[in-house]
Amino acid sequence: MSAPELRDGDLESPTAAHARRAVRAALGVRPVRARRFRTGAQHFVYEVALEDGGSVVARLSRPADRPIARSAAALSTRLRSEGVPLPRLLFDGSDQPIPVLILERLAGDDLGRVARRLGADALSEVARAVAAAQAIVAAGPSAGRYGYAASAGEAPLHAWSDVIAQNLSRSRARIASAGLFDHGLLAPLDGIFARLRSALDEVPATPFLHDTTTKNVIVTDDGAFSGIVDVDDLCFGDPRFAPALTLASFLGGWAAGGPQAYVEAWLRFAGLRDDALFRFYVALFLADFLGEQGQVFNGNRQRPRPARLLAAFQTALRRLA
C-alpha cells in the first residue's frame, strides 16, 4: 500500500485530516469523517467513518514513538493468534513517516462509560472475559525481569519493587510540578512501601495486560464484551496491578462511582487475592491520579477532581494503616 500524502505540520501532531488520508490510502475506501478519542495519553486515535456506513480506528503516532507502534503491531498479531480478543489489524503502517495502525472498530465503548448501566450478571461476564484474556497472556514466557516491555527479555528491571519505586517517583514529580497538593502528600505511602518491599520482591515476573481497566475494555450498551484495545506492550510483575488500577478509577478516577463488584468478580475468576499488596497498589494508582491533576497529556487535559481524589487516596491509606 502507498503511504498517505504528508505535509510538514503533520509530523508533530497528526490530525483528523491525516487519519482520513491514511485510511483512504491504506484501504482504498472513502472516509467521510474522523472523530478523535480523547482518552489517549500518547497516541492520536481516531474513529474514521466510511462511506459504506462502517468505521475503522486509525491510531497515529509521532515519529519518535515509532518503536511503540511497531511493538503494538507485533503484539496484536501474536496475541490474537493465541486467542486474546484484540481487534483485527487491517493495515500496519508503523514504518511510514507518520506511524499509523488501522484497526477494526470494536462495537461499544470503554467499560468505564457503560459500567454503571450494566447489571451484575453482565459485569460478571465481562470480568470473566477479561480474566480469561489475562490468563492467556500470563501463560507466556517470562525471563524473571520486571516492568513494561514488548517481550520478556526486554523487561528493564531486576525487581518488582523497582517498578513500584519508579511509579512513586513519577507521581511525586508530577505532584511537585503541578503544585496543587502539599509536597509531603506521598510520605505515608512511602512508609507503606518500605514495609511491604520484601513482599513485593517475592512477586514472580508474570506477564499481563496492564491497561485492561476502565479504559480499553470495550463493552456494548447491553453489556456484551467486544474485546480489548490499545496493547502497546506488556507488564511483567504482579497481574493484580490491572484490577487495582481499575478499582482506583472506580474510587476516584475518571470512572468514579463505578461498580466495585466488577473488580471483585475479576479477582475471583482469576484466582487473585485482595490483600495488603493489592490495596497498596490501589493507593499507588490513586497517587498516580493525583499526579495527573493539572497535567496535559497529548493535548488532552485531565478533568480536575482534586477533592474527590484526595479523599479517595486518604481512605485508601487508612485501610492500609
NORJONOR-V453281 format. One record per residue. N is the residue number from 1. RES is the residue in three letters. SS is DSSP state (a for helix, b for strand, c for the rest). PSI is psi in whole degrees, -180 to 180 (999 if undefined). OMEGA is omega in whole degrees, -180 to 180 (* if undefined). Layout:
<<N & RES & SS & PSI & OMEGA> <N & RES & SS & PSI & OMEGA>>
//
This chain:
<<1 & MET & c & 147 & 179> <2 & SER & c & 152 & 178> <3 & ALA & c & 148 & 176> <4 & PRO & c & 152 & 177> <5 & GLU & c & 135 & -176> <6 & LEU & c & 151 & 170> <7 & ARG & c & 158 & -175> <8 & ASP & a & -40 & -177> <9 & GLY & a & -19 & -178> <10 & ASP & a & -24 & -168> <11 & LEU & a & -28 & -179> <12 & GLU & c & -39 & -177> <13 & SER & c & 89 & 179> <14 & PRO & c & 139 & -172> <15 & THR & c & 175 & 175> <16 & ALA & a & -37 & 179> <17 & ALA & a & -41 & 178> <18 & HIS & a & -39 & 178> <19 & ALA & a & -42 & 179> <20 & ARG & a & -44 & -180> <21 & ARG & a & -40 & -180> <22 & ALA & a & -43 & -180> <23 & VAL & a & -43 & -179> <24 & ARG & a & -44 & -179> <25 & ALA & a & -39 & -174> <26 & ALA & a & -40 & -172> <27 & LEU & a & -13 & 180> <28 & GLY & c & 25 & 178> <29 & VAL & c & 159 & -176> <30 & ARG & c & 118 & 174> <31 & PRO & b & 149 & 179> <32 & VAL & b & -24 & 176> <33 & ARG & b & 162 & 178> <34 & ALA & b & 134 & -179> <35 & ARG & b & 126 & -178> <36 & ARG & b & 135 & 169> <37 & PHE & c & 130 & -171> <38 & ARG & c & 14 & -179> <39 & THR & c & -7 & -175> <40 & GLY & c & 134 & 179> <41 & ALA & c & -11 & -176> <42 & GLN & c & -41 & -176> <43 & HIS & c & 171 & 178> <44 & PHE & b & 104 & -170> <45 & VAL & b & 128 & -176> <46 & TYR & b & 140 & 165> <47 & GLU & b & 121 & -177> <48 & VAL & b & 114 & 178> <49 & ALA & b & 140 & -175> <50 & LEU & b & 161 & -178> <51 & GLU & c & -31 & -177> <52 & ASP & c & 2 & 179> <53 & GLY & c & -12 & 177> <54 & GLY & c & -175 & 177> <55 & SER & b & 157 & 176> <56 & VAL & b & 171 & 176> <57 & VAL & b & 128 & 174> <58 & ALA & b & 118 & -179> <59 & ARG & b & 109 & -176> <60 & LEU & b & 147 & -178> <61 & SER & c & 158 & 171> <62 & ARG & c & 152 & 179> <63 & PRO & a & -34 & 180> <64 & ALA & a & -21 & -180> <65 & ASP & a & 17 & -180> <66 & ARG & a & -43 & 179> <67 & PRO & a & -34 & 179> <68 & ILE & a & -41 & 178> <69 & ALA & a & -42 & 178> <70 & ARG & a & -42 & 179> <71 & SER & a & -43 & -180> <72 & ALA & a & -41 & 179> <73 & ALA & a & -45 & -179> <74 & ALA & a & -43 & 179> <75 & LEU & a & -38 & 179> <76 & SER & a & -46 & -180> <77 & THR & a & -47 & -176> <78 & ARG & a & -49 & -175> <79 & LEU & a & -37 & 176> <80 & ARG & a & -39 & -180> <81 & SER & a & -22 & 179> <82 & GLU & a & -5 & 177> <83 & GLY & c & 5 & 176> <84 & VAL & c & 130 & -173> <85 & PRO & c & 75 & 177> <86 & LEU & b & 157 & 177> <87 & PRO & c & 152 & 177> <88 & ARG & c & 137 & 175> <89 & LEU & b & 111 & -175> <90 & LEU & b & -28 & -179> <91 & PHE & b & 129 & 178> <92 & ASP & b & 102 & 176> <93 & GLY & b & 34 & -177> <94 & SER & c & -17 & 179> <95 & ASP & c & 3 & 180> <96 & GLN & c & 165 & -179> <97 & PRO & c & -44 & 166> <98 & ILE & c & 112 & -179> <99 & PRO & c & 132 & -179> <100 & VAL & b & 136 & 170> <101 & LEU & b & 131 & 177> <102 & ILE & b & 125 & -169> <103 & LEU & b & 158 & 171> <104 & GLU & b & 140 & 175> <105 & ARG & c & 110 & 179> <106 & LEU & c & 146 & -180> <107 & ALA & c & 133 & 175> <108 & GLY & c & -161 & -175> <109 & ASP & b & 173 & 177> <110 & ASP & b & 141 & -180> <111 & LEU & a & -43 & -177> <112 & GLY & a & -22 & -179> <113 & ARG & a & -20 & -176> <114 & VAL & a & -13 & -169> <115 & ALA & a & -39 & -176> <116 & ARG & a & -16 & 179> <117 & ARG & a & -5 & -175> <118 & LEU & c & 148 & 176> <119 & GLY & c & 172 & -176> <120 & ALA & a & -40 & -178> <121 & ASP & a & -44 & 180> <122 & ALA & a & -44 & 178> <123 & LEU & a & -39 & 179> <124 & SER & a & -39 & -179> <125 & GLU & a & -37 & 175> <126 & VAL & a & -44 & 178> <127 & ALA & a & -40 & 179> <128 & ARG & a & -42 & -179> <129 & ALA & a & -41 & 179> <130 & VAL & a & -43 & 178> <131 & ALA & a & -38 & 179> <132 & ALA & a & -41 & 177> <133 & ALA & a & -42 & 179> <134 & GLN & a & -34 & 179> <135 & ALA & a & -37 & 177> <136 & ILE & a & -46 & -179> <137 & VAL & a & -41 & -178> <138 & ALA & a & -23 & 179> <139 & ALA & c & -4 & -180> <140 & GLY & c & 178 & -175> <141 & PRO & c & 151 & 173> <142 & SER & c & 141 & 178> <143 & ALA & c & 11 & -179> <144 & GLY & c & 15 & 178> <145 & ARG & c & 164 & -166> <146 & TYR & b & 158 & 174> <147 & GLY & b & -165 & -170> <148 & TYR & b & 125 & -178> <149 & ALA & b & 160 & 179> <150 & ALA & c & -23 & -179> <151 & SER & c & 162 & -174> <152 & ALA & a & -43 & -177> <153 & GLY & a & -19 & -179> <154 & GLU & a & -7 & -180> <155 & ALA & c & 131 & -164> <156 & PRO & c & -15 & -166> <157 & LEU & b & 159 & -175> <158 & HIS & c & -18 & -176> <159 & ALA & c & 149 & 177> <160 & TRP & a & -33 & 178> <161 & SER & a & -26 & 177> <162 & ASP & a & -36 & 176> <163 & VAL & a & -44 & 180> <164 & ILE & a & -43 & -179> <165 & ALA & a & -41 & 178> <166 & GLN & a & -41 & 179> <167 & ASN & a & -47 & 179> <168 & LEU & a & -41 & -180> <169 & SER & a & -41 & 178> <170 & ARG & a & -45 & 179> <171 & SER & a & -43 & -179> <172 & ARG & a & -43 & -179> <173 & ALA & a & -40 & -180> <174 & ARG & a & -42 & 179> <175 & ILE & a & -42 & 180> <176 & ALA & a & -40 & -177> <177 & SER & a & -35 & -179> <178 & ALA & a & -32 & 177> <179 & GLY & c & 22 & -178> <180 & LEU & c & -20 & -176> <181 & PHE & c & 160 & 177> <182 & ASP & c & 139 & -176> <183 & HIS & c & -17 & 179> <184 & GLY & c & 10 & -175> <185 & LEU & c & -36 & -174> <186 & LEU & c & 1 & -178> <187 & ALA & a & -44 & 178> <188 & PRO & a & -36 & 179> <189 & LEU & a & -35 & 175> <190 & ASP & a & -42 & 179> <191 & GLY & a & -40 & 178> <192 & ILE & a & -39 & 177> <193 & PHE & a & -45 & 180> <194 & ALA & a & -39 & -180> <195 & ARG & a & -34 & -175> <196 & LEU & a & 0 & -171> <197 & ARG & a & -41 & -178> <198 & SER & a & -38 & 177> <199 & ALA & a & -38 & 178> <200 & LEU & a & -36 & -178> <201 & ASP & c & -7 & 176> <202 & GLU & c & -4 & -178> <203 & VAL & c & 128 & 176> <204 & PRO & c & 155 & -180> <205 & ALA & c & 76 & -179> <206 & THR & b & 132 & 176> <207 & PRO & b & 141 & 177> <208 & PHE & b & 163 & 175> <209 & LEU & c & 114 & -170> <210 & HIS & c & -9 & -176> <211 & ASP & c & 20 & 176> <212 & THR & c & 73 & -171> <213 & THR & c & -140 & 174> <214 & THR & c & -15 & 170> <215 & LYS & c & 157 & 172> <216 & ASN & c & -7 & 167> <217 & VAL & b & 113 & -171> <218 & ILE & b & 126 & -174> <219 & VAL & b & 140 & 178> <220 & THR & c & 167 & -179> <221 & ASP & c & -28 & 180> <222 & ASP & c & 10 & 171> <223 & GLY & c & 8 & 179> <224 & ALA & c & 133 & 177> <225 & PHE & b & 124 & -180> <226 & SER & b & -35 & -179> <227 & GLY & b & -168 & -174> <228 & ILE & b & 139 & -179> <229 & VAL & c & 169 & 171> <230 & ASP & c & 53 & 176> <231 & VAL & c & 100 & 179> <232 & ASP & c & -34 & -177> <233 & ASP & c & -178 & 176> <234 & LEU & b & 167 & 167> <235 & CYS & b & 144 & 179> <236 & PHE & b & 116 & -176> <237 & GLY & b & -131 & -175> <238 & ASP & c & 115 & -179> <239 & PRO & c & -14 & 178> <240 & ARG & a & -10 & 178> <241 & PHE & a & -44 & -176> <242 & ALA & a & -49 & 175> <243 & PRO & a & -30 & 177> <244 & ALA & a & -41 & 176> <245 & LEU & a & -39 & 178> <246 & THR & a & -45 & 179> <247 & LEU & a & -40 & 178> <248 & ALA & a & -39 & 178> <249 & SER & a & -39 & 177> <250 & PHE & a & -30 & -177> <251 & LEU & a & -39 & -175> <252 & GLY & a & -2 & -178> <253 & GLY & c & -156 & -174> <254 & TRP & c & -21 & 179> <255 & ALA & c & 26 & -177> <256 & ALA & c & 139 & -178> <257 & GLY & c & -1 & 179> <258 & GLY & c & 169 & -172> <259 & PRO & c & 109 & 178> <260 & GLN & a & -21 & 178> <261 & ALA & a & -26 & 177> <262 & TYR & a & -45 & 180> <263 & VAL & a & -39 & 177> <264 & GLU & a & -41 & 179> <265 & ALA & a & -41 & 179> <266 & TRP & a & -48 & 178> <267 & LEU & a & -41 & -179> <268 & ARG & a & -48 & -179> <269 & PHE & a & -32 & -178> <270 & ALA & a & -8 & -177> <271 & GLY & c & 35 & -178> <272 & LEU & c & 151 & -174> <273 & ARG & c & 142 & 171> <274 & ASP & c & 88 & -175> <275 & ASP & c & -165 & -177> <276 & ALA & a & -39 & 179> <277 & LEU & a & -43 & 179> <278 & PHE & a & -46 & -179> <279 & ARG & a & -29 & 173> <280 & PHE & a & -43 & 177> <281 & TYR & a & -40 & 179> <282 & VAL & a & -48 & 179> <283 & ALA & a & -38 & 179> <284 & LEU & a & -43 & -179> <285 & PHE & a & -31 & 173> <286 & LEU & a & -37 & 174> <287 & ALA & a & -37 & 177> <288 & ASP & a & -43 & 178> <289 & PHE & a & -38 & 176> <290 & LEU & a & -39 & 178> <291 & GLY & a & -24 & 179> <292 & GLU & a & -17 & 179> <293 & GLN & c & 129 & -180> <294 & GLY & c & 0 & -179> <295 & GLN & c & 158 & 174> <296 & VAL & b & 124 & -180> <297 & PHE & b & 114 & 173> <298 & ASN & c & 33 & -179> <299 & GLY & c & -3 & -180> <300 & ASN & b & 111 & -180> <301 & ARG & b & 137 & 178> <302 & GLN & c & 133 & 178> <303 & ARG & c & 126 & -175> <304 & PRO & c & 134 & 176> <305 & ARG & c & 48 & -171> <306 & PRO & a & -43 & -176> <307 & ALA & a & -46 & -179> <308 & ARG & a & -43 & -180> <309 & LEU & a & -44 & -179> <310 & LEU & a & -41 & 178> <311 & ALA & a & -42 & 179> <312 & ALA & a & -40 & 179> <313 & PHE & a & -45 & -180> <314 & GLN & a & -36 & 176> <315 & THR & a & -42 & 179> <316 & ALA & a & -38 & 177> <317 & LEU & a & -43 & -180> <318 & ARG & a & -34 & 179> <319 & ARG & a & -27 & -179> <320 & LEU & a & -8 & -176> <321 & ALA & c & 999 & *>>
//
